[in-house]
Amino acid sequence: MKIVRNHHRVLIQGITGKQGTFWTERMQDYGTQVVGGVNPKKAGTVHCGVPVHASAKDAMQANGGFDASVLFIPPLGVKAAALDAIEAGAKYLCILTEHVPVRDVMYVMAAAEHDAHVTDPNTAGSVTVGECFVGFMPAFNERIFRKGLIGVISRSGSLGTLMCQNITAAGFGQSAFIGIGGDPIIGTTTEDALRALDEFDGTDAVVIVGEIGGSMEELAAEYAAEMDKPVFAFIAGGAAPKGKKMGHAGAIVMGDTGTYKSKKEAFEEAGVTVLDTPSQIGAALTERLG
């Protein structure tokens, strides 16, 4: 389960907080099937029209349980909340929090390895256009998201939003958006997301919004070379000086590893159309798809 659909049952951990409340209501309005929330201090109450439980384990035992959990949890509470959801039997975790301690992230990934798919940390969430979304992407804004045939992957929520807006403005639309997060250690890689969209019905092409730092784009390029669907990519940080972190914790270049040049060359060798700016996506899609 790498892409949440509208038949999946969603739990919100941290539902009663300001951000949890606001985005739960937006998710519900869009079509996400939110079935409950978690806040140990408010267990037994109703919030956003759904029951609040003391734990994810309690939520799993109530009213048919849940498939996916979205975490609006402070950094130092993420490990306990994520383990609670994994042990309860969640198949998908969307961890929105940034600044989660690295050792906590590693612990969560090890616990989830065979049981749950994790998108985290520091992700903006994901959107299955016209069906549902999890996280805080503006799926409800028709100038940004419109049902279509283009899958989008992004390490950055803001750049991903910009790319989707440019796709829509050019007369195209999206099948799904997957935000993978920008921290050094994350649960979903660019290649993971690319594979998911390659297999996702109704996706005719995929757009990758990458960044300098790490090797995820290079590894994704190896898979892209085998795809029948056209792939497009924009790589942020082309003008960044070596050794400097640019925005995300994972966007740091060490020596020749993770450079703009290495990523661009890997994509071009794989037959991926590399864009200089996100604004070029409309013309590129028109040229390849008509």
Contacts in CASP RR format, 6 or more apart in sequence:
PFRMAT RR
TARGET T0000
AUTHOR 0000-0000-0000
METHOD contacts of the structure
MODEL  1
MKIVRNHHRVLIQGITGKQGTFWTERMQDYGTQVVGGVNPKKAGTVHCGV
PVHASAKDAMQANGGFDASVLFIPPLGVKAAALDAIEAGAKYLCILTEHV
PVRDVMYVMAAAEHDAHVTDPNTAGSVTVGECFVGFMPAFNERIFRKGLI
GVISRSGSLGTLMCQNITAAGFGQSAFIGIGGDPIIGTTTEDALRALDEF
DGTDAVVIVGEIGGSMEELAAEYAAEMDKPVFAFIAGGAAPKGKKMGHAG
AIVMGDTGTYKSKKEAFEEAGVTVLDTPSQIGAALTERLG
1 8 0 8 1.000
1 67 0 8 1.000
1 68 0 8 1.000
1 91 0 8 1.000
1 92 0 8 1.000
1 117 0 8 1.000
2 92 0 8 1.000
2 117 0 8 1.000
2 178 0 8 1.000
2 188 0 8 1.000
2 192 0 8 1.000
2 193 0 8 1.000
2 196 0 8 1.000
3 126 0 8 1.000
3 128 0 8 1.000
3 176 0 8 1.000
3 178 0 8 1.000
3 196 0 8 1.000
3 197 0 8 1.000
3 200 0 8 1.000
4 10 0 8 1.000
4 32 0 8 1.000
4 67 0 8 1.000
4 68 0 8 1.000
4 92 0 8 1.000
4 94 0 8 1.000
4 126 0 8 1.000
4 128 0 8 1.000
4 132 0 8 1.000
4 133 0 8 1.000
4 134 0 8 1.000
5 128 0 8 1.000
5 131 0 8 1.000
5 132 0 8 1.000
6 31 0 8 1.000
6 32 0 8 1.000
6 33 0 8 1.000
6 128 0 8 1.000
6 131 0 8 1.000
6 132 0 8 1.000
7 33 0 8 1.000
8 33 0 8 1.000
8 67 0 8 1.000
8 68 0 8 1.000
8 92 0 8 1.000
8 132 0 8 1.000
9 33 0 8 1.000
9 35 0 8 1.000
9 64 0 8 1.000
9 65 0 8 1.000
9 66 0 8 1.000
9 67 0 8 1.000
9 68 0 8 1.000
10 27 0 8 1.000
10 32 0 8 1.000
10 33 0 8 1.000
10 34 0 8 1.000
10 35 0 8 1.000
10 36 0 8 1.000
10 66 0 8 1.000
10 67 0 8 1.000
10 68 0 8 1.000
10 69 0 8 1.000
10 70 0 8 1.000
10 132 0 8 1.000
10 134 0 8 1.000
11 34 0 8 1.000
11 35 0 8 1.000
11 36 0 8 1.000
11 37 0 8 1.000
11 38 0 8 1.000
11 56 0 8 1.000
11 59 0 8 1.000
11 65 0 8 1.000
11 66 0 8 1.000
11 68 0 8 1.000
11 69 0 8 1.000
11 70 0 8 1.000
11 85 0 8 1.000
11 90 0 8 1.000
12 20 0 8 1.000
12 24 0 8 1.000
12 34 0 8 1.000
12 36 0 8 1.000
12 37 0 8 1.000
12 38 0 8 1.000
12 48 0 8 1.000
12 69 0 8 1.000
12 70 0 8 1.000
12 72 0 8 1.000
13 37 0 8 1.000
13 38 0 8 1.000
13 56 0 8 1.000
13 69 0 8 1.000
13 70 0 8 1.000
13 71 0 8 1.000
13 72 0 8 1.000
13 73 0 8 1.000
13 81 0 8 1.000
13 84 0 8 1.000
13 85 0 8 1.000
14 20 0 8 1.000
14 37 0 8 1.000
14 38 0 8 1.000
14 39 0 8 1.000
14 71 0 8 1.000
14 72 0 8 1.000
14 73 0 8 1.000
14 81 0 8 1.000
15 21 0 8 1.000
15 24 0 8 1.000
15 36 0 8 1.000
15 37 0 8 1.000
15 38 0 8 1.000
15 39 0 8 1.000
15 47 0 8 1.000
15 48 0 8 1.000
15 50 0 8 1.000
15 52 0 8 1.000
15 72 0 8 1.000
16 39 0 8 1.000
16 42 0 8 1.000
16 47 0 8 1.000
16 52 0 8 1.000
17 39 0 8 1.000
17 72 0 8 1.000
19 72 0 8 1.000
19 136 0 8 1.000
20 72 0 8 1.000
21 47 0 8 1.000
21 48 0 8 1.000
23 72 0 8 1.000
23 135 0 8 1.000
23 136 0 8 1.000
24 34 0 8 1.000
24 48 0 8 1.000
25 48 0 8 1.000
26 136 0 8 1.000
26 139 0 8 1.000
26 140 0 8 1.000
27 34 0 8 1.000
27 70 0 8 1.000
27 132 0 8 1.000
27 133 0 8 1.000
27 134 0 8 1.000
27 135 0 8 1.000
28 34 0 8 1.000
28 48 0 8 1.000
29 140 0 8 1.000
30 130 0 8 1.000
30 132 0 8 1.000
30 133 0 8 1.000
30 139 0 8 1.000
30 140 0 8 1.000
31 131 0 8 1.000
31 132 0 8 1.000
32 132 0 8 1.000
32 133 0 8 1.000
32 134 0 8 1.000
33 132 0 8 1.000
34 48 0 8 1.000
34 50 0 8 1.000
35 50 0 8 1.000
35 59 0 8 1.000
35 63 0 8 1.000
35 64 0 8 1.000
35 65 0 8 1.000
35 66 0 8 1.000
36 50 0 8 1.000
36 51 0 8 1.000
36 52 0 8 1.000
36 53 0 8 1.000
36 59 0 8 1.000
36 66 0 8 1.000
37 47 0 8 1.000
37 50 0 8 1.000
37 51 0 8 1.000
37 52 0 8 1.000
37 53 0 8 1.000
37 59 0 8 1.000
38 52 0 8 1.000
38 53 0 8 1.000
38 54 0 8 1.000
38 55 0 8 1.000
38 56 0 8 1.000
38 59 0 8 1.000
38 81 0 8 1.000
38 84 0 8 1.000
39 47 0 8 1.000
39 52 0 8 1.000
40 54 0 8 1.000
40 55 0 8 1.000
42 52 0 8 1.000
43 52 0 8 1.000
43 53 0 8 1.000
43 54 0 8 1.000
43 58 0 8 1.000
44 51 0 8 1.000
44 52 0 8 1.000
44 53 0 8 1.000
44 54 0 8 1.000
45 51 0 8 1.000
45 52 0 8 1.000
46 52 0 8 1.000
51 62 0 8 1.000
51 63 0 8 1.000
53 59 0 8 1.000
53 62 0 8 1.000
55 84 0 8 1.000
55 88 0 8 1.000
56 66 0 8 1.000
56 69 0 8 1.000
56 81 0 8 1.000
56 84 0 8 1.000
56 85 0 8 1.000
56 87 0 8 1.000
56 88 0 8 1.000
56 90 0 8 1.000
57 84 0 8 1.000
57 87 0 8 1.000
57 88 0 8 1.000
59 65 0 8 1.000
59 66 0 8 1.000
59 88 0 8 1.000
60 66 0 8 1.000
60 88 0 8 1.000
60 89 0 8 1.000
60 90 0 8 1.000
66 90 0 8 1.000
67 90 0 8 1.000
67 91 0 8 1.000
67 92 0 8 1.000
68 90 0 8 1.000
68 91 0 8 1.000
68 92 0 8 1.000
68 93 0 8 1.000
68 94 0 8 1.000
68 134 0 8 1.000
69 85 0 8 1.000
69 90 0 8 1.000
69 92 0 8 1.000
69 93 0 8 1.000
69 94 0 8 1.000
70 94 0 8 1.000
70 96 0 8 1.000
70 134 0 8 1.000
70 135 0 8 1.000
71 78 0 8 1.000
71 81 0 8 1.000
71 82 0 8 1.000
71 85 0 8 1.000
71 93 0 8 1.000
71 94 0 8 1.000
71 95 0 8 1.000
71 96 0 8 1.000
71 97 0 8 1.000
71 120 0 8 1.000
72 96 0 8 1.000
72 97 0 8 1.000
73 81 0 8 1.000
73 95 0 8 1.000
73 97 0 8 1.000
74 97 0 8 1.000
75 97 0 8 1.000
75 98 0 8 1.000
75 99 0 8 1.000
75 100 0 8 1.000
75 101 0 8 1.000
76 101 0 8 1.000
76 104 0 8 1.000
78 95 0 8 1.000
78 97 0 8 1.000
78 100 0 8 1.000
78 104 0 8 1.000
78 105 0 8 1.000
78 108 0 8 1.000
78 121 0 8 1.000
79 100 0 8 1.000
79 101 0 8 1.000
79 104 0 8 1.000
79 107 0 8 1.000
79 108 0 8 1.000
82 93 0 8 1.000
82 95 0 8 1.000
82 108 0 8 1.000
82 111 0 8 1.000
82 112 0 8 1.000
82 118 0 8 1.000
82 120 0 8 1.000
83 107 0 8 1.000
83 108 0 8 1.000
83 111 0 8 1.000
85 93 0 8 1.000
85 116 0 8 1.000
86 93 0 8 1.000
86 108 0 8 1.000
86 111 0 8 1.000
86 112 0 8 1.000
86 115 0 8 1.000
86 116 0 8 1.000
87 111 0 8 1.000
89 115 0 8 1.000
89 116 0 8 1.000
90 116 0 8 1.000
91 115 0 8 1.000
91 116 0 8 1.000
91 117 0 8 1.000
92 116 0 8 1.000
92 117 0 8 1.000
92 118 0 8 1.000
92 119 0 8 1.000
93 112 0 8 1.000
93 116 0 8 1.000
93 117 0 8 1.000
93 118 0 8 1.000
93 119 0 8 1.000
93 120 0 8 1.000
94 119 0 8 1.000
94 120 0 8 1.000
94 123 0 8 1.000
94 125 0 8 1.000
94 126 0 8 1.000
94 134 0 8 1.000
94 135 0 8 1.000
95 108 0 8 1.000
95 118 0 8 1.000
95 119 0 8 1.000
95 120 0 8 1.000
95 121 0 8 1.000
95 123 0 8 1.000
96 120 0 8 1.000
96 121 0 8 1.000
96 122 0 8 1.000
96 123 0 8 1.000
96 124 0 8 1.000
96 125 0 8 1.000
96 135 0 8 1.000
96 136 0 8 1.000
97 120 0 8 1.000
97 121 0 8 1.000
97 122 0 8 1.000
98 121 0 8 1.000
98 122 0 8 1.000
98 183 0 8 1.000
99 122 0 8 1.000
100 120 0 8 1.000
100 121 0 8 1.000
100 122 0 8 1.000
100 183 0 8 1.000
102 184 0 8 1.000
102 185 0 8 1.000
105 120 0 8 1.000
105 121 0 8 1.000
105 183 0 8 1.000
105 185 0 8 1.000
105 186 0 8 1.000
106 185 0 8 1.000
108 118 0 8 1.000
108 120 0 8 1.000
109 118 0 8 1.000
109 185 0 8 1.000
109 187 0 8 1.000
112 118 0 8 1.000
112 187 0 8 1.000
117 188 0 8 1.000
118 187 0 8 1.000
118 188 0 8 1.000
119 125 0 8 1.000
119 126 0 8 1.000
119 178 0 8 1.000
119 179 0 8 1.000
119 180 0 8 1.000
119 181 0 8 1.000
119 186 0 8 1.000
119 187 0 8 1.000
119 188 0 8 1.000
120 181 0 8 1.000
120 183 0 8 1.000
120 186 0 8 1.000
120 187 0 8 1.000
120 188 0 8 1.000
121 181 0 8 1.000
121 183 0 8 1.000
121 186 0 8 1.000
122 181 0 8 1.000
122 182 0 8 1.000
122 183 0 8 1.000
122 186 0 8 1.000
122 248 0 8 1.000
122 249 0 8 1.000
123 135 0 8 1.000
123 179 0 8 1.000
123 180 0 8 1.000
123 181 0 8 1.000
123 182 0 8 1.000
123 186 0 8 1.000
123 188 0 8 1.000
124 135 0 8 1.000
124 136 0 8 1.000
124 137 0 8 1.000
124 154 0 8 1.000
124 156 0 8 1.000
124 157 0 8 1.000
124 160 0 8 1.000
124 161 0 8 1.000
124 179 0 8 1.000
124 181 0 8 1.000
125 133 0 8 1.000
125 134 0 8 1.000
125 135 0 8 1.000
125 136 0 8 1.000
125 137 0 8 1.000
125 178 0 8 1.000
125 179 0 8 1.000
126 133 0 8 1.000
126 134 0 8 1.000
126 135 0 8 1.000
126 137 0 8 1.000
126 176 0 8 1.000
126 177 0 8 1.000
126 178 0 8 1.000
126 179 0 8 1.000
127 133 0 8 1.000
127 137 0 8 1.000
127 139 0 8 1.000
127 145 0 8 1.000
127 174 0 8 1.000
127 176 0 8 1.000
127 177 0 8 1.000
128 175 0 8 1.000
128 176 0 8 1.000
129 139 0 8 1.000
129 145 0 8 1.000
129 146 0 8 1.000
129 147 0 8 1.000
129 148 0 8 1.000
129 173 0 8 1.000
129 174 0 8 1.000
129 175 0 8 1.000
129 176 0 8 1.000
129 177 0 8 1.000
130 139 0 8 1.000
130 145 0 8 1.000
130 147 0 8 1.000
133 139 0 8 1.000
137 145 0 8 1.000
137 157 0 8 1.000
137 161 0 8 1.000
137 177 0 8 1.000
137 179 0 8 1.000
138 144 0 8 1.000
138 145 0 8 1.000
138 161 0 8 1.000
139 145 0 8 1.000
139 177 0 8 1.000
142 168 0 8 1.000
143 165 0 8 1.000
143 168 0 8 1.000
143 169 0 8 1.000
144 161 0 8 1.000
144 164 0 8 1.000
144 165 0 8 1.000
144 168 0 8 1.000
145 164 0 8 1.000
145 168 0 8 1.000
145 173 0 8 1.000
145 174 0 8 1.000
145 177 0 8 1.000
146 168 0 8 1.000
146 171 0 8 1.000
146 172 0 8 1.000
146 173 0 8 1.000
146 174 0 8 1.000
147 173 0 8 1.000
147 174 0 8 1.000
147 175 0 8 1.000
148 172 0 8 1.000
148 173 0 8 1.000
148 174 0 8 1.000
148 175 0 8 1.000
148 202 0 8 1.000
149 172 0 8 1.000
149 173 0 8 1.000
149 175 0 8 1.000
149 202 0 8 1.000
149 203 0 8 1.000
149 204 0 8 1.000
149 205 0 8 1.000
149 289 0 8 1.000
150 167 0 8 1.000
150 172 0 8 1.000
150 173 0 8 1.000
150 174 0 8 1.000
150 175 0 8 1.000
150 203 0 8 1.000
150 204 0 8 1.000
150 205 0 8 1.000
150 206 0 8 1.000
150 207 0 8 1.000
150 285 0 8 1.000
151 174 0 8 1.000
151 175 0 8 1.000
151 176 0 8 1.000
151 177 0 8 1.000
151 178 0 8 1.000
151 197 0 8 1.000
151 200 0 8 1.000
151 203 0 8 1.000
151 205 0 8 1.000
151 206 0 8 1.000
151 207 0 8 1.000
152 160 0 8 1.000
152 163 0 8 1.000
152 164 0 8 1.000
152 167 0 8 1.000
152 174 0 8 1.000
152 176 0 8 1.000
152 177 0 8 1.000
152 178 0 8 1.000
152 206 0 8 1.000
152 207 0 8 1.000
152 209 0 8 1.000
153 177 0 8 1.000
153 178 0 8 1.000
153 179 0 8 1.000
153 180 0 8 1.000
153 190 0 8 1.000
153 193 0 8 1.000
153 194 0 8 1.000
153 197 0 8 1.000
153 206 0 8 1.000
153 207 0 8 1.000
153 208 0 8 1.000
153 209 0 8 1.000
153 210 0 8 1.000
154 160 0 8 1.000
154 163 0 8 1.000
154 177 0 8 1.000
154 178 0 8 1.000
154 179 0 8 1.000
154 180 0 8 1.000
154 208 0 8 1.000
154 209 0 8 1.000
154 210 0 8 1.000
155 179 0 8 1.000
155 180 0 8 1.000
155 181 0 8 1.000
155 182 0 8 1.000
155 190 0 8 1.000
155 209 0 8 1.000
155 210 0 8 1.000
155 211 0 8 1.000
155 216 0 8 1.000
155 248 0 8 1.000
155 251 0 8 1.000
156 181 0 8 1.000
156 182 0 8 1.000
156 209 0 8 1.000
156 210 0 8 1.000
156 211 0 8 1.000
156 236 0 8 1.000
156 248 0 8 1.000
157 179 0 8 1.000
157 181 0 8 1.000
159 209 0 8 1.000
159 210 0 8 1.000
159 234 0 8 1.000
159 236 0 8 1.000
159 278 0 8 1.000
160 177 0 8 1.000
160 179 0 8 1.000
160 209 0 8 1.000
162 278 0 8 1.000
163 207 0 8 1.000
163 209 0 8 1.000
163 234 0 8 1.000
163 278 0 8 1.000
163 281 0 8 1.000
164 174 0 8 1.000
164 177 0 8 1.000
166 278 0 8 1.000
166 279 0 8 1.000
166 281 0 8 1.000
166 282 0 8 1.000
167 173 0 8 1.000
167 174 0 8 1.000
167 207 0 8 1.000
167 281 0 8 1.000
167 282 0 8 1.000
167 285 0 8 1.000
168 174 0 8 1.000
169 282 0 8 1.000
170 281 0 8 1.000
170 282 0 8 1.000
170 283 0 8 1.000
170 285 0 8 1.000
170 286 0 8 1.000
171 282 0 8 1.000
172 282 0 8 1.000
172 285 0 8 1.000
172 289 0 8 1.000
175 197 0 8 1.000
175 200 0 8 1.000
175 202 0 8 1.000
175 203 0 8 1.000
176 197 0 8 1.000
176 200 0 8 1.000
176 203 0 8 1.000
178 188 0 8 1.000
178 193 0 8 1.000
178 196 0 8 1.000
178 197 0 8 1.000
179 188 0 8 1.000
179 193 0 8 1.000
180 186 0 8 1.000
180 187 0 8 1.000
180 188 0 8 1.000
180 189 0 8 1.000
180 190 0 8 1.000
180 192 0 8 1.000
180 193 0 8 1.000
181 188 0 8 1.000
181 248 0 8 1.000
182 211 0 8 1.000
182 248 0 8 1.000
182 249 0 8 1.000
182 250 0 8 1.000
182 251 0 8 1.000
183 248 0 8 1.000
183 249 0 8 1.000
183 250 0 8 1.000
184 249 0 8 1.000
184 250 0 8 1.000
189 216 0 8 1.000
189 219 0 8 1.000
189 220 0 8 1.000
190 208 0 8 1.000
190 210 0 8 1.000
190 216 0 8 1.000
190 217 0 8 1.000
190 219 0 8 1.000
190 220 0 8 1.000
191 216 0 8 1.000
191 219 0 8 1.000
191 220 0 8 1.000
191 222 0 8 1.000
191 223 0 8 1.000
194 206 0 8 1.000
194 208 0 8 1.000
194 220 0 8 1.000
194 223 0 8 1.000
194 224 0 8 1.000
194 227 0 8 1.000
194 231 0 8 1.000
195 223 0 8 1.000
197 203 0 8 1.000
197 206 0 8 1.000
198 206 0 8 1.000
198 223 0 8 1.000
198 227 0 8 1.000
198 229 0 8 1.000
203 229 0 8 1.000
204 229 0 8 1.000
204 230 0 8 1.000
204 289 0 8 1.000
205 229 0 8 1.000
205 230 0 8 1.000
205 231 0 8 1.000
205 232 0 8 1.000
205 285 0 8 1.000
205 288 0 8 1.000
205 289 0 8 1.000
206 227 0 8 1.000
206 229 0 8 1.000
206 230 0 8 1.000
206 231 0 8 1.000
206 232 0 8 1.000
207 231 0 8 1.000
207 232 0 8 1.000
207 233 0 8 1.000
207 234 0 8 1.000
207 281 0 8 1.000
208 217 0 8 1.000
208 220 0 8 1.000
208 231 0 8 1.000
208 232 0 8 1.000
208 233 0 8 1.000
208 234 0 8 1.000
208 272 0 8 1.000
209 233 0 8 1.000
209 234 0 8 1.000
209 236 0 8 1.000
209 278 0 8 1.000
210 216 0 8 1.000
210 217 0 8 1.000
210 233 0 8 1.000
210 234 0 8 1.000
210 235 0 8 1.000
210 236 0 8 1.000
210 263 0 8 1.000
211 235 0 8 1.000
211 236 0 8 1.000
211 237 0 8 1.000
211 246 0 8 1.000
211 248 0 8 1.000
211 250 0 8 1.000
211 251 0 8 1.000
212 235 0 8 1.000
212 236 0 8 1.000
212 237 0 8 1.000
212 238 0 8 1.000
212 240 0 8 1.000
212 246 0 8 1.000
212 251 0 8 1.000
212 252 0 8 1.000
212 253 0 8 1.000
212 258 0 8 1.000
212 259 0 8 1.000
212 260 0 8 1.000
212 263 0 8 1.000
213 250 0 8 1.000
213 251 0 8 1.000
213 252 0 8 1.000
213 253 0 8 1.000
213 257 0 8 1.000
213 258 0 8 1.000
213 259 0 8 1.000
214 250 0 8 1.000
214 252 0 8 1.000
214 257 0 8 1.000
214 258 0 8 1.000
215 257 0 8 1.000
215 258 0 8 1.000
217 233 0 8 1.000
217 235 0 8 1.000
217 258 0 8 1.000
217 263 0 8 1.000
217 266 0 8 1.000
217 267 0 8 1.000
218 258 0 8 1.000
218 262 0 8 1.000
218 263 0 8 1.000
218 266 0 8 1.000
221 263 0 8 1.000
221 266 0 8 1.000
221 267 0 8 1.000
221 269 0 8 1.000
221 270 0 8 1.000
221 272 0 8 1.000
222 266 0 8 1.000
222 270 0 8 1.000
224 231 0 8 1.000
224 267 0 8 1.000
224 270 0 8 1.000
224 271 0 8 1.000
224 272 0 8 1.000
225 269 0 8 1.000
225 270 0 8 1.000
225 271 0 8 1.000
230 273 0 8 1.000
230 288 0 8 1.000
230 289 0 8 1.000
231 267 0 8 1.000
231 270 0 8 1.000
231 271 0 8 1.000
231 272 0 8 1.000
231 273 0 8 1.000
232 272 0 8 1.000
232 273 0 8 1.000
232 274 0 8 1.000
232 275 0 8 1.000
232 281 0 8 1.000
232 284 0 8 1.000
232 285 0 8 1.000
232 288 0 8 1.000
233 267 0 8 1.000
233 272 0 8 1.000
233 273 0 8 1.000
233 274 0 8 1.000
233 275 0 8 1.000
234 274 0 8 1.000
234 275 0 8 1.000
234 276 0 8 1.000
234 277 0 8 1.000
234 278 0 8 1.000
234 281 0 8 1.000
235 260 0 8 1.000
235 263 0 8 1.000
235 264 0 8 1.000
235 267 0 8 1.000
235 274 0 8 1.000
236 246 0 8 1.000
236 251 0 8 1.000
237 246 0 8 1.000
237 251 0 8 1.000
237 260 0 8 1.000
238 260 0 8 1.000
240 246 0 8 1.000
240 251 0 8 1.000
240 253 0 8 1.000
240 260 0 8 1.000
242 253 0 8 1.000
242 255 0 8 1.000
242 259 0 8 1.000
243 252 0 8 1.000
243 253 0 8 1.000
243 254 0 8 1.000
243 255 0 8 1.000
244 252 0 8 1.000
244 253 0 8 1.000
245 251 0 8 1.000
245 252 0 8 1.000
246 252 0 8 1.000
253 259 0 8 1.000
256 262 0 8 1.000
264 274 0 8 1.000
267 274 0 8 1.000
268 274 0 8 1.000
273 284 0 8 1.000
273 288 0 8 1.000
275 281 0 8 1.000
275 284 0 8 1.000
END
